[in-house]
Amino acid sequence: MKLPLLRKILLPLIVLVNCIGFSNASIKVINELKSCLETNASNTTSIFVARNTHSERYNSVNYQWNTNSEIFPLAYIVPQTTKDVQNAVRCGKASKVRMFPKSGGHSYEKYSFGDSESVVVDLANLSEIRVNKAGKTAQIGAGALLSKVYFTLWTNGKFGLPSTSCTGVGIGGAALGGGYGFWSKRFGLTSDNVIGMDFVDPQGNLLKVKRNSNPDLFWALGGGGLGNFGIVTNFEFKIFDAASLNVKQIVLKFCVNLFEQIFSGFQTLVYERRNGNPYIGMTITPQDITVKIIDTDLSDADIRKIVDRFPPQMLKPVSVKSMDFFELTLENSTPETKTPEDLLKVSRMSTSKHGYRAKSYFSSKILNHRKIAQLKPSLSSVPSGIFLQFGSFGGAVNQIPKNETSFVHRDSLYLIQVGISPSDEHSKTELQQRIWLREFNNVAQVLDNGESYQNYVDGELKNDFLQRYYGDNVRRLIEIKRQIDPDNYFAYEQSIPLRNP
């Protein structure tokens, strides 16, 4: 029986243990944890899977798409209810073993997998979605993948929720770090649409977190909640009516040698439309540059004005597609989907295994021709295995003051993600990537605000990650961390500390 099916069955505690490779200390921890969980077995339906790399069950829950490193946690606890999560945290503290919450498991640096001496609380089966059509709200379990969220909201009233087009991502990670996508300029970030949360604190207590109850914690979780304070098990979101959205998607493709003209057109369009709704994106690969604009109710004259911002020399004719909200979701889903039913087939394992890491930069700068020319050598010669994605900010995201939530990047014009897929071999390509990254990081200063996106976590940020992720909001985040988690139970390499470093 596969794990996803178990959510439908109330079972007593299931324990699969294989102690091959366990130290005596690890065996002691496993036994103590097992004993604690079994003591409360009448009140728990958790599944417990101890480390055994020969076990299909263990390897299933421990699926890691990013092969830059492999992590084999001591055990997994797969709760079926919020009470199971409470029990897991209490038993973890009693057994002196750290717990790491995981919703989708797509952290670029794999912080949600802990380490070889920790236990992962896997929220995959906390994925129930209930839609309140009259109130335009939805209750969504923290382990629900965005594929299921988008499908369920659309098929239960044609509703939407703004978030990423990476549909294999869990709603928990997306919302607690911000959550940015095509509809953010119109409807805000995923975190901006949170009404309330069920939150298990480091003592195992259940807190109902809303703006007017537990306001400090609500503030912190709105962009700074990535495993820093406790475990969110359920969200209540406001959702929007997507039935009437008449979407236009415009796609332009160019040769990379036209970089200067394309970048100039991109930044001008982003600036001119900063207070409006359109998503304006640009992707640069070794092969070409693609510009994508997504907006509603565009006239032919509007489209001509947009296209005229860019050089006429295109690799393909301009693509203009009219579609509804859900058709846009299917067309842009990663992993690829063609039918609504394909969304329900998306799983954590839909992302094929490969090495990946990322760097990110927020920018609010408009560059003159001289500074654009400084970028050209790097951005017109991107090596194999690297791409750059530029996505517009503004609109509803930037209407919120920087200190109103812990998501600080409110005055940006656009976000840049540099995606790196290292070669499987130590080859010339890998050397080219390292040289290019070093050079680009130097020239990127002409557009960098000094901020990075916490959902594009970057392990190479050592001494300045707090400032780059949270800016001036970091001091308040540290104060709230001391209040909620004074023992620093929920901690990892780039977590919120108890004091300024």
Rosetta blueprint (number, residue, H / E / L):
1 M L
2 K L
3 L H
4 P H
5 L H
6 L H
7 R H
8 K H
9 I L
10 L L
11 L L
12 P L
13 L L
14 I E
15 V E
16 L E
17 V L
18 N L
19 C L
20 I L
21 G L
22 F L
23 S L
24 N H
25 A H
26 S H
27 I H
28 K H
29 V H
30 I H
31 N H
32 E H
33 L H
34 K H
35 S H
36 C H
37 L H
38 E H
39 T H
40 N L
41 A H
42 S H
43 N H
44 T L
45 T L
46 S L
47 I E
48 F E
49 V E
50 A E
51 R L
52 N L
53 T L
54 H L
55 S L
56 E H
57 R H
58 Y H
59 N H
60 S H
61 V H
62 N L
63 Y L
64 Q L
65 W L
66 N E
67 T L
68 N L
69 S L
70 E L
71 I L
72 F L
73 P L
74 L L
75 A E
76 Y E
77 I E
78 V E
79 P L
80 Q L
81 T L
82 T H
83 K H
84 D H
85 V H
86 Q H
87 N H
88 A H
89 V H
90 R H
91 C H
92 G H
93 K H
94 A H
95 S L
96 K L
97 V L
98 R L
99 M E
100 F E
101 P E
102 K E
103 S L
104 G L
105 G L
106 H L
107 S L
108 Y L
109 E L
110 K L
111 Y H
112 S H
113 F H
114 G L
115 D L
116 S L
117 E L
118 S L
119 V E
120 V E
121 V E
122 D E
123 L L
124 A L
125 N L
126 L L
127 S L
128 E L
129 I E
130 R E
131 V E
132 N E
133 K L
134 A L
135 G L
136 K L
137 T E
138 A E
139 Q E
140 I E
141 G E
142 A L
143 G L
144 A L
145 L E
146 L H
147 S H
148 K H
149 V H
150 Y H
151 F H
152 T H
153 L H
154 W H
155 T H
156 N L
157 G L
158 K L
159 F E
160 G E
161 L L
162 P L
163 S L
164 T L
165 S L
166 C E
167 T L
168 G L
169 V L
170 G E
171 I H
172 G H
173 G H
174 A H
175 A H
176 L H
177 G H
178 G L
179 G L
180 Y L
181 G L
182 F L
183 W L
184 S H
185 K H
186 R H
187 F H
188 G L
189 L L
190 T L
191 S H
192 D H
193 N H
194 V E
195 I E
196 G E
197 M E
198 D E
199 F E
200 V E
201 D L
202 P L
203 Q L
204 G L
205 N L
206 L E
207 L E
208 K E
209 V E
210 K E
211 R L
212 N L
213 S L
214 N L
215 P H
216 D H
217 L H
218 F H
219 W H
220 A H
221 L H
222 G H
223 G H
224 G H
225 G L
226 L L
227 G L
228 N L
229 F L
230 G L
231 I E
232 V E
233 T E
234 N E
235 F E
236 E E
237 F E
238 K E
239 I L
240 F E
241 D E
242 A L
243 A L
244 S L
245 L L
246 N L
247 V E
248 K E
249 Q E
250 I E
251 V E
252 L E
253 K E
254 F E
255 C L
256 V H
257 N H
258 L H
259 F H
260 E H
261 Q H
262 I H
263 F H
264 S H
265 G H
266 F H
267 Q H
268 T H
269 L H
270 V H
271 Y H
272 E H
273 R L
274 R L
275 N L
276 G L
277 N L
278 P L
279 Y E
280 I E
281 G E
282 M E
283 T E
284 I E
285 T L
286 P L
287 Q L
288 D L
289 I E
290 T E
291 V E
292 K E
293 I E
294 I E
295 D E
296 T E
297 D L
298 L L
299 S L
300 D H
301 A H
302 D H
303 I H
304 R H
305 K H
306 I H
307 V H
308 D L
309 R L
310 F L
311 P L
312 P L
313 Q L
314 M L
315 L L
316 K L
317 P L
318 V L
319 S E
320 V E
321 K E
322 S E
323 M E
324 D L
325 F H
326 F H
327 E H
328 L H
329 T H
330 L H
331 E H
332 N L
333 S L
334 T E
335 P L
336 E L
337 T L
338 K L
339 T L
340 P H
341 E H
342 D H
343 L H
344 L H
345 K H
346 V L
347 S L
348 R H
349 M H
350 S H
351 T L
352 S L
353 K L
354 H E
355 G L
356 Y L
357 R E
358 A E
359 K E
360 S E
361 Y E
362 F E
363 S E
364 S L
365 K L
366 I L
367 L L
368 N L
369 H H
370 R H
371 K H
372 I H
373 A H
374 Q H
375 L H
376 K H
377 P H
378 S H
379 L H
380 S L
381 S L
382 V L
383 P L
384 S L
385 G L
386 I E
387 F E
388 L E
389 Q E
390 F E
391 G E
392 S E
393 F L
394 G L
395 G H
396 A H
397 V H
398 N H
399 Q L
400 I L
401 P L
402 K L
403 N L
404 E L
405 T L
406 S L
407 F L
408 V L
409 H L
410 R L
411 D L
412 S L
413 L L
414 Y E
415 L E
416 I E
417 Q E
418 V E
419 G E
420 I E
421 S L
422 P L
423 S L
424 D L
425 E L
426 H L
427 S L
428 K H
429 T H
430 E H
431 L H
432 Q H
433 Q H
434 R H
435 I H
436 W H
437 L H
438 R H
439 E H
440 F H
441 N H
442 N H
443 V H
444 A H
445 Q H
446 V H
447 L L
448 D L
449 N L
450 G L
451 E L
452 S L
453 Y L
454 Q L
455 N L
456 Y L
457 V L
458 D L
459 G L
460 E L
461 L L
462 K L
463 N L
464 D L
465 F H
466 L H
467 Q H
468 R H
469 Y H
470 Y H
471 G H
472 D H
473 N H
474 V H
475 R H
476 R H
477 L H
478 I H
479 E H
480 I H
481 K H
482 R H
483 Q H
484 I H
485 D L
486 P L
487 D L
488 N L
489 Y L
490 F L
491 A L
492 Y L
493 E L
494 Q L
495 S L
496 I L
497 P L
498 L L
499 R L
500 N L
501 P L
